[in-house]
Amino acid sequence: MATVSIPKELAERRDLVAVPRPEYERFVAWQRKVKSAKMFTPTAVEKRALARARKRRNRGEYLTLDELRRALATRR
């Protein structure tokens, strides 16, 4: 049986978490992947446009996908 010494600071704050190495390695790989992904940060103009679109959708002012396809097909 392995013996582990826990530093007093960690024991008092209860900050220690023990996980198997394979799970830890998967977590670290996932963290690297998430941090490397670019995050979308909308500009003020995009935020206003999104707010307007949400209001229109709530009022029922929108096209279904089929309606959009038909509208685009007739413009050709």
Secondary structure, DSSP 8 states (H G I E B T S, - for coil): -------HHHHHHT------HHHHHHHHHHHHHHHHS------HHHHHHHHHHHHHHHTT----HHHHHHHHHHT-
